[in-house]
Amino acid sequence: MESWMSLISDVGFPIVVTLYLLHRIEEKLDTLNDTILQLPDHLSSQRLN
């Protein structure tokens, strides 16, 4: 039982930090993707002016 607690304490924290960082990066990648998809429309409207 003690080995399980040691394993959870050694591995659990890095897993939680990794999941948190992946969640934050996912939101930023979604924003970046939306911006890139809007870029052609923005460029074409700039050419018309």
C-alpha distance matrix in Angstrom:
0.0 3.8 5.4 5.2 6.6 8.8 10.0 10.8 12.6 14.4 15.5 15.8 18.6 20.8 20.5 21.7 24.5 25.5 25.9 27.8 30.1 30.7 31.7 34.2 35.6 36.1 38.3 40.3 40.8 42.1 44.6 45.7 46.2 48.3 50.4 51.0 52.1 54.6 56.0 58.6 60.1 60.2 61.9 64.4 65.4 66.0 68.3 70.4 71.1
3.8 0.0 3.8 5.4 5.2 6.3 8.6 9.9 10.7 12.3 14.2 14.8 17.1 19.3 19.7 20.9 23.2 24.6 25.4 27.0 29.1 30.1 31.3 33.4 34.9 35.8 37.9 39.7 40.3 41.8 44.1 45.1 45.9 48.1 49.9 50.6 51.9 54.3 55.5 58.3 59.8 59.8 61.4 64.1 65.0 65.3 67.8 69.9 70.4
5.4 3.8 0.0 3.8 5.5 5.0 6.1 8.6 9.9 10.4 12.0 13.4 15.9 17.5 17.9 19.7 21.8 22.7 23.8 25.8 27.6 28.3 29.9 32.0 33.1 34.0 36.4 38.1 38.5 40.1 42.5 43.3 43.9 46.3 48.1 48.6 49.9 52.5 53.6 56.2 57.9 58.0 59.4 62.1 63.2 63.5 65.8 68.1 68.7
5.2 5.4 3.8 0.0 3.8 5.4 5.0 6.1 8.6 9.8 10.4 11.0 14.1 15.8 15.5 17.1 19.7 20.6 21.1 23.2 25.3 25.8 27.1 29.5 30.7 31.4 33.7 35.6 36.0 37.4 39.9 40.8 41.3 43.6 45.6 46.1 47.3 49.8 51.1 53.7 55.3 55.4 57.0 59.6 60.6 61.1 63.4 65.6 66.2
6.6 5.2 5.5 3.8 0.0 3.8 5.4 5.1 6.1 8.5 9.9 9.8 12.2 14.7 14.9 15.8 18.3 19.8 20.4 21.9 24.2 25.2 26.2 28.3 29.9 30.8 32.8 34.6 35.4 36.8 39.1 40.1 41.0 43.1 44.9 45.7 47.0 49.3 50.6 53.4 54.8 54.8 56.5 59.1 60.0 60.4 62.9 65.0 65.4
8.8 6.3 5.0 5.4 3.8 0.0 3.8 5.5 5.2 6.0 8.5 9.6 11.5 13.4 14.3 15.7 17.6 19.0 20.3 21.8 23.5 24.8 26.3 28.1 29.3 30.6 32.8 34.2 35.0 36.8 38.9 39.6 40.6 43.0 44.5 45.2 46.7 49.1 50.1 52.9 54.6 54.4 55.9 58.7 59.6 59.8 62.2 64.5 64.9
10.0 8.6 6.1 5.0 5.4 3.8 0.0 3.8 5.5 5.1 5.9 7.7 10.4 11.5 11.9 13.9 15.9 16.7 17.9 20.0 21.6 22.3 24.0 26.1 27.1 28.1 30.6 32.0 32.4 34.2 36.6 37.2 38.0 40.4 42.1 42.5 44.0 46.5 47.5 50.2 52.0 51.9 53.4 56.1 57.2 57.4 59.7 62.0 62.6
10.8 9.9 8.6 6.1 5.1 5.5 3.8 0.0 3.8 5.5 5.3 5.0 8.0 10.0 9.8 11.1 13.7 14.8 15.5 17.3 19.4 20.2 21.5 23.6 25.0 25.8 28.0 29.8 30.4 31.9 34.2 35.2 36.0 38.2 40.0 40.7 42.0 44.4 45.6 48.4 49.9 49.9 51.5 54.1 55.1 55.4 57.9 60.0 60.6
12.6 10.7 9.9 8.6 6.1 5.2 5.5 3.8 0.0 3.8 5.7 5.4 6.5 9.2 10.3 11.0 12.7 14.6 15.8 16.9 18.8 20.4 21.6 23.2 24.8 26.1 28.1 29.5 30.5 32.3 34.2 35.1 36.3 38.5 40.0 40.8 42.4 44.6 45.7 48.6 50.1 49.8 51.4 54.2 55.0 55.2 57.7 59.9 60.3
14.4 12.3 10.4 9.8 8.5 6.0 5.1 5.5 3.8 0.0 3.8 5.9 6.7 7.7 9.5 11.3 12.3 13.6 15.5 17.0 18.1 19.6 21.5 22.9 23.9 25.5 27.8 28.9 29.6 31.7 33.7 34.2 35.4 37.8 39.2 39.7 41.5 43.8 44.6 47.5 49.3 48.9 50.3 53.2 54.2 54.2 56.6 59.0 59.3
15.5 14.2 12.0 10.4 9.9 8.5 5.9 5.3 5.7 3.8 0.0 3.8 5.7 5.7 6.4 8.9 10.4 10.9 12.5 14.6 15.8 16.7 18.6 20.5 21.3 22.6 25.0 26.3 26.7 28.7 30.9 31.5 32.4 34.9 36.4 36.8 38.5 40.9 41.8 44.6 46.3 46.2 47.6 50.4 51.4 51.6 53.9 56.3 56.8
15.8 14.8 13.4 11.0 9.8 9.6 7.7 5.0 5.4 5.9 3.8 0.0 3.8 5.6 5.2 6.3 8.7 9.9 10.7 12.4 14.4 15.4 16.7 18.7 20.1 21.1 23.2 24.9 25.6 27.2 29.4 30.3 31.3 33.4 35.1 35.9 37.4 39.6 40.8 43.7 45.2 45.0 46.7 49.4 50.2 50.5 53.0 55.2 55.6
18.6 17.1 15.9 14.1 12.2 11.5 10.4 8.0 6.5 6.7 5.7 3.8 0.0 3.8 5.4 5.2 6.2 8.6 10.0 10.7 12.4 14.2 15.5 16.8 18.4 20.0 21.8 23.1 24.3 26.1 27.8 28.8 30.1 32.2 33.6 34.6 36.3 38.3 39.3 42.4 43.8 43.4 45.0 47.9 48.6 48.7 51.3 53.5 53.8
20.8 19.3 17.5 15.8 14.7 13.4 11.5 10.0 9.2 7.7 5.7 5.6 3.8 0.0 3.8 5.5 5.1 6.0 8.6 9.8 10.5 12.1 14.2 15.4 16.2 18.0 20.3 21.2 22.0 24.2 26.0 26.5 27.8 30.2 31.5 32.1 34.0 36.2 37.0 40.0 41.6 41.2 42.7 45.6 46.5 46.5 48.9 51.3 51.7
20.5 19.7 17.9 15.5 14.9 14.3 11.9 9.8 10.3 9.5 6.4 5.2 5.4 3.8 0.0 3.8 5.5 5.1 6.2 8.6 9.9 10.5 12.3 14.4 15.3 16.3 18.7 20.2 20.7 22.5 24.7 25.4 26.3 28.6 30.3 30.9 32.4 34.7 35.8 38.7 40.2 40.2 41.7 44.4 45.4 45.7 48.1 50.3 50.8
21.7 20.9 19.7 17.1 15.8 15.7 13.9 11.1 11.0 11.3 8.9 6.3 5.2 5.5 3.8 0.0 3.8 5.4 5.2 6.2 8.7 9.9 10.7 12.5 14.3 15.4 17.1 18.9 20.0 21.4 23.4 24.6 25.7 27.6 29.3 30.3 31.8 33.8 35.1 38.1 39.4 39.1 40.9 43.7 44.3 44.7 47.3 49.3 49.7
24.5 23.2 21.8 19.7 18.3 17.6 15.9 13.7 12.7 12.3 10.4 8.7 6.2 5.1 5.5 3.8 0.0 3.8 5.5 5.1 6.2 8.6 9.9 10.7 12.3 14.2 15.9 16.9 18.2 20.2 21.7 22.6 24.2 26.2 27.4 28.5 30.3 32.2 33.2 36.3 37.7 37.2 38.9 41.8 42.4 42.5 45.1 47.3 47.6
25.5 24.6 22.7 20.6 19.8 19.0 16.7 14.8 14.6 13.6 10.9 9.9 8.6 6.0 5.1 5.4 3.8 0.0 3.8 5.4 5.2 6.1 8.6 10.0 10.5 12.1 14.5 15.5 16.1 18.2 20.2 20.7 21.9 24.3 25.6 26.3 28.0 30.2 31.2 34.1 35.7 35.4 36.9 39.7 40.7 40.8 43.3 45.5 46.0
25.9 25.4 23.8 21.1 20.4 20.3 17.9 15.5 15.8 15.5 12.5 10.7 10.0 8.6 6.2 5.2 5.5 3.8 0.0 3.8 5.5 5.1 6.2 8.7 9.9 10.4 12.7 14.5 15.1 16.5 18.8 19.9 20.7 22.8 24.5 25.4 26.8 28.9 30.3 33.2 34.5 34.4 36.2 38.8 39.6 40.1 42.6 44.6 45.2
27.8 27.0 25.8 23.2 21.9 21.8 20.0 17.3 16.9 17.0 14.6 12.4 10.7 9.8 8.6 6.2 5.1 5.4 3.8 0.0 3.8 5.5 5.2 6.4 8.8 10.0 11.2 12.9 14.4 15.8 17.4 18.8 20.2 21.9 23.4 24.7 26.2 28.0 29.4 32.5 33.6 33.2 35.1 37.9 38.4 38.7 41.4 43.4 43.7
30.1 29.1 27.6 25.3 24.2 23.5 21.6 19.4 18.8 18.1 15.8 14.4 12.4 10.5 9.9 8.7 6.2 5.2 5.5 3.8 0.0 3.8 5.4 5.1 6.1 8.5 10.1 10.8 12.1 14.3 15.7 16.4 18.1 20.2 21.3 22.3 24.3 26.1 27.0 30.2 31.6 31.0 32.7 35.6 36.3 36.4 39.0 41.2 41.4
30.7 30.1 28.3 25.8 25.2 24.8 22.3 20.2 20.4 19.6 16.7 15.4 14.2 12.1 10.5 9.9 8.6 6.1 5.1 5.5 3.8 0.0 3.8 5.5 5.1 6.0 8.8 9.9 10.2 12.1 14.3 15.0 15.9 18.3 19.8 20.5 22.1 24.3 25.4 28.3 29.8 29.7 31.3 34.0 34.9 35.2 37.7 39.8 40.4
31.7 31.3 29.9 27.1 26.2 26.3 24.0 21.5 21.6 21.5 18.6 16.7 15.5 14.2 12.3 10.7 9.9 8.6 6.2 5.2 5.4 3.8 0.0 3.8 5.5 5.1 6.6 9.0 10.0 10.8 12.9 14.5 15.4 17.0 18.9 20.2 21.4 23.2 24.8 27.8 28.8 28.7 30.8 33.3 33.9 34.5 37.1 38.9 39.5
34.2 33.4 32.0 29.5 28.3 28.1 26.1 23.6 23.2 22.9 20.5 18.7 16.8 15.4 14.4 12.5 10.7 10.0 8.7 6.4 5.1 5.5 3.8 0.0 3.8 5.4 5.4 6.6 8.8 10.2 11.2 12.7 14.5 15.9 17.1 18.7 20.4 21.9 23.2 26.5 27.4 26.9 28.9 31.7 32.0 32.3 35.1 37.1 37.3
35.6 34.9 33.1 30.7 29.9 29.3 27.1 25.0 24.8 23.9 21.3 20.1 18.4 16.2 15.3 14.3 12.3 10.5 9.9 8.8 6.1 5.1 5.5 3.8 0.0 3.8 5.5 5.1 6.1 8.6 9.9 10.4 12.1 14.3 15.3 16.2 18.2 20.0 20.9 24.1 25.5 25.1 26.7 29.5 30.3 30.5 33.0 35.2 35.6
36.1 35.8 34.0 31.4 30.8 30.6 28.1 25.8 26.1 25.5 22.6 21.1 20.0 18.0 16.3 15.4 14.2 12.1 10.4 10.0 8.5 6.0 5.1 5.4 3.8 0.0 3.8 5.4 5.1 6.2 8.7 9.8 10.4 12.4 14.2 15.2 16.4 18.5 20.0 22.8 24.1 24.1 26.0 28.4 29.3 29.9 32.4 34.3 35.0
38.3 37.9 36.4 33.7 32.8 32.8 30.6 28.0 28.1 27.8 25.0 23.2 21.8 20.3 18.7 17.1 15.9 14.5 12.7 11.2 10.1 8.8 6.6 5.4 5.5 3.8 0.0 3.8 5.5 5.2 6.4 8.7 9.9 10.8 12.6 14.4 15.6 17.0 18.7 21.8 22.6 22.3 24.6 27.1 27.4 28.1 30.9 32.5 33.0
40.3 39.7 38.1 35.6 34.6 34.2 32.0 29.8 29.5 28.9 26.3 24.9 23.1 21.2 20.2 18.9 16.9 15.5 14.5 12.9 10.8 9.9 9.0 6.6 5.1 5.4 3.8 0.0 3.8 5.4 5.1 6.2 8.6 10.0 10.6 12.3 14.3 15.5 16.6 20.0 21.0 20.4 22.3 25.1 25.6 25.8 28.6 30.5 30.8
40.8 40.3 38.5 36.0 35.4 35.0 32.4 30.4 30.5 29.6 26.7 25.6 24.3 22.0 20.7 20.0 18.2 16.1 15.1 14.4 12.1 10.2 10.0 8.8 6.1 5.1 5.5 3.8 0.0 3.8 5.4 4.9 6.0 8.6 9.7 10.4 12.1 14.2 15.2 18.2 19.7 19.5 21.1 23.7 24.7 25.2 27.5 29.6 30.4
42.1 41.8 40.1 37.4 36.8 36.8 34.2 31.9 32.3 31.7 28.7 27.2 26.1 24.2 22.5 21.4 20.2 18.2 16.5 15.8 14.3 12.1 10.8 10.2 8.6 6.2 5.2 5.4 3.8 0.0 3.8 5.4 5.1 6.2 8.6 9.9 10.6 12.5 14.4 17.2 18.1 18.3 20.4 22.6 23.4 24.3 26.8 28.5 29.3
44.6 44.1 42.5 39.9 39.1 38.9 36.6 34.2 34.2 33.7 30.9 29.4 27.8 26.0 24.7 23.4 21.7 20.2 18.8 17.4 15.7 14.3 12.9 11.2 9.9 8.7 6.4 5.1 5.4 3.8 0.0 3.8 5.4 5.2 6.2 8.7 10.0 10.8 12.5 15.8 16.3 15.9 18.3 20.7 21.0 21.7 24.5 26.1 26.6
45.7 45.1 43.3 40.8 40.1 39.6 37.2 35.2 35.1 34.2 31.5 30.3 28.8 26.5 25.4 24.6 22.6 20.7 19.9 18.8 16.4 15.0 14.5 12.7 10.4 9.8 8.7 6.2 4.9 5.4 3.8 0.0 3.8 5.5 5.1 6.2 8.6 9.9 10.6 13.9 15.3 14.8 16.4 19.2 20.0 20.3 22.7 24.9 25.5
46.2 45.9 43.9 41.3 41.0 40.6 38.0 36.0 36.3 35.4 32.4 31.3 30.1 27.8 26.3 25.7 24.2 21.9 20.7 20.2 18.1 15.9 15.4 14.5 12.1 10.4 9.9 8.6 6.0 5.1 5.4 3.8 0.0 3.8 5.4 5.1 6.2 8.7 10.0 12.5 14.0 14.4 16.0 18.3 19.5 20.3 22.4 24.4 25.5
48.3 48.1 46.3 43.6 43.1 43.0 40.4 38.2 38.5 37.8 34.9 33.4 32.2 30.2 28.6 27.6 26.2 24.3 22.8 21.9 20.2 18.3 17.0 15.9 14.3 12.4 10.8 10.0 8.6 6.2 5.2 5.5 3.8 0.0 3.8 5.5 5.1 6.3 8.8 11.4 11.9 12.4 14.7 16.6 17.3 18.5 20.9 22.4 23.4
50.4 49.9 48.1 45.6 44.9 44.5 42.1 40.0 40.0 39.2 36.4 35.1 33.6 31.5 30.3 29.3 27.4 25.6 24.5 23.4 21.3 19.8 18.9 17.1 15.3 14.2 12.6 10.6 9.7 8.6 6.2 5.1 5.4 3.8 0.0 3.8 5.4 5.1 6.3 9.7 10.5 9.9 12.0 14.6 15.1 15.7 18.3 20.1 20.8
51.0 50.6 48.6 46.1 45.7 45.2 42.5 40.7 40.8 39.7 36.8 35.9 34.6 32.1 30.9 30.3 28.5 26.3 25.4 24.7 22.3 20.5 20.2 18.7 16.2 15.2 14.4 12.3 10.4 9.9 8.7 6.2 5.1 5.5 3.8 0.0 3.8 5.4 5.1 7.9 9.9 10.0 11.0 13.5 15.0 15.5 17.5 19.6 20.8
52.1 51.9 49.9 47.3 47.0 46.7 44.0 42.0 42.4 41.5 38.5 37.4 36.3 34.0 32.4 31.8 30.3 28.0 26.8 26.2 24.3 22.1 21.4 20.4 18.2 16.4 15.6 14.3 12.1 10.6 10.0 8.6 6.2 5.1 5.4 3.8 0.0 3.8 5.5 6.9 8.2 9.6 11.2 12.6 14.1 15.6 17.3 18.9 20.6
54.6 54.3 52.5 49.8 49.3 49.1 46.5 44.4 44.6 43.8 40.9 39.6 38.3 36.2 34.7 33.8 32.2 30.2 28.9 28.0 26.1 24.3 23.2 21.9 20.0 18.5 17.0 15.5 14.2 12.5 10.8 9.9 8.7 6.3 5.1 5.4 3.8 0.0 3.8 5.8 5.6 6.4 8.8 10.4 11.0 12.6 14.8 16.1 17.4
56.0 55.5 53.6 51.1 50.6 50.1 47.5 45.6 45.7 44.6 41.8 40.8 39.3 37.0 35.8 35.1 33.2 31.2 30.3 29.4 27.0 25.4 24.8 23.2 20.9 20.0 18.7 16.6 15.2 14.4 12.5 10.6 10.0 8.8 6.3 5.1 5.5 3.8 0.0 3.8 5.5 5.1 6.1 8.6 9.9 10.5 12.5 14.5 15.8
58.6 58.3 56.2 53.7 53.4 52.9 50.2 48.4 48.6 47.5 44.6 43.7 42.4 40.0 38.7 38.1 36.3 34.1 33.2 32.5 30.2 28.3 27.8 26.5 24.1 22.8 21.8 20.0 18.2 17.2 15.8 13.9 12.5 11.4 9.7 7.9 6.9 5.8 3.8 0.0 3.8 5.4 5.1 6.1 8.6 9.8 10.7 12.6 14.7
60.1 59.8 57.9 55.3 54.8 54.6 52.0 49.9 50.1 49.3 46.3 45.2 43.8 41.6 40.2 39.4 37.7 35.7 34.5 33.6 31.6 29.8 28.8 27.4 25.5 24.1 22.6 21.0 19.7 18.1 16.3 15.3 14.0 11.9 10.5 9.9 8.2 5.6 5.5 3.8 0.0 3.8 5.5 5.2 6.2 8.6 10.1 10.9 12.9
60.2 59.8 58.0 55.4 54.8 54.4 51.9 49.9 49.8 48.9 46.2 45.0 43.4 41.2 40.2 39.1 37.2 35.4 34.4 33.2 31.0 29.7 28.7 26.9 25.1 24.1 22.3 20.4 19.5 18.3 15.9 14.8 14.4 12.4 9.9 10.0 9.6 6.4 5.1 5.4 3.8 0.0 3.8 5.5 5.2 6.3 8.9 10.2 11.1
61.9 61.4 59.4 57.0 56.5 55.9 53.4 51.5 51.4 50.3 47.6 46.7 45.0 42.7 41.7 40.9 38.9 36.9 36.2 35.1 32.7 31.3 30.8 28.9 26.7 26.0 24.6 22.3 21.1 20.4 18.3 16.4 16.0 14.7 12.0 11.0 11.2 8.8 6.1 5.1 5.5 3.8 0.0 3.8 5.4 5.0 6.4 8.9 10.2
64.4 64.1 62.1 59.6 59.1 58.7 56.1 54.1 54.2 53.2 50.4 49.4 47.9 45.6 44.4 43.7 41.8 39.7 38.8 37.9 35.6 34.0 33.3 31.7 29.5 28.4 27.1 25.1 23.7 22.6 20.7 19.2 18.3 16.6 14.6 13.5 12.6 10.4 8.6 6.1 5.2 5.5 3.8 0.0 3.8 5.4 5.2 6.6 9.1
65.4 65.0 63.2 60.6 60.0 59.6 57.2 55.1 55.0 54.2 51.4 50.2 48.6 46.5 45.4 44.3 42.4 40.7 39.6 38.4 36.3 34.9 33.9 32.0 30.3 29.3 27.4 25.6 24.7 23.4 21.0 20.0 19.5 17.3 15.1 15.0 14.1 11.0 9.9 8.6 6.2 5.2 5.4 3.8 0.0 3.8 5.4 5.2 6.7
66.0 65.3 63.5 61.1 60.4 59.8 57.4 55.4 55.2 54.2 51.6 50.5 48.7 46.5 45.7 44.7 42.5 40.8 40.1 38.7 36.4 35.2 34.5 32.3 30.5 29.9 28.1 25.8 25.2 24.3 21.7 20.3 20.3 18.5 15.7 15.5 15.6 12.6 10.5 9.8 8.6 6.3 5.0 5.4 3.8 0.0 3.8 5.4 5.4
68.3 67.8 65.8 63.4 62.9 62.2 59.7 57.9 57.7 56.6 53.9 53.0 51.3 48.9 48.1 47.3 45.1 43.3 42.6 41.4 39.0 37.7 37.1 35.1 33.0 32.4 30.9 28.6 27.5 26.8 24.5 22.7 22.4 20.9 18.3 17.5 17.3 14.8 12.5 10.7 10.1 8.9 6.4 5.2 5.4 3.8 0.0 3.8 5.5
70.4 69.9 68.1 65.6 65.0 64.5 62.0 60.0 59.9 59.0 56.3 55.2 53.5 51.3 50.3 49.3 47.3 45.5 44.6 43.4 41.2 39.8 38.9 37.1 35.2 34.3 32.5 30.5 29.6 28.5 26.1 24.9 24.4 22.4 20.1 19.6 18.9 16.1 14.5 12.6 10.9 10.2 8.9 6.6 5.2 5.4 3.8 0.0 3.8
71.1 70.4 68.7 66.2 65.4 64.9 62.6 60.6 60.3 59.3 56.8 55.6 53.8 51.7 50.8 49.7 47.6 46.0 45.2 43.7 41.4 40.4 39.5 37.3 35.6 35.0 33.0 30.8 30.4 29.3 26.6 25.5 25.5 23.4 20.8 20.8 20.6 17.4 15.8 14.7 12.9 11.1 10.2 9.1 6.7 5.4 5.5 3.8 0.0
